[in-house]
């Protein structure tokens, strides 16, 4: 599993992250580091991108740090 730290994001500005693969089904998890809570999770929910791809759209909160897993 890859983990990406998302720091210094502009609060109140919508962010979209897309994971793409031709080889496997992508799952994305966005965790708010400050609380340890999973903010969003996608895996074949029918609301992300098509096929094996997934996407998360969120609006960062002021002072929050996120991890994408």
Beta strands, then each sheet from edge to edge (+ up, - down):
strand 1: 4-6
strand 2: 14-19
strand 3: 28-32
strand 4: 37-42
strand 5: 54-59
strand 6: 66-68
sheet 1: 1+ 6- 3+ 4-
sheet 2: 2+ 5-
end
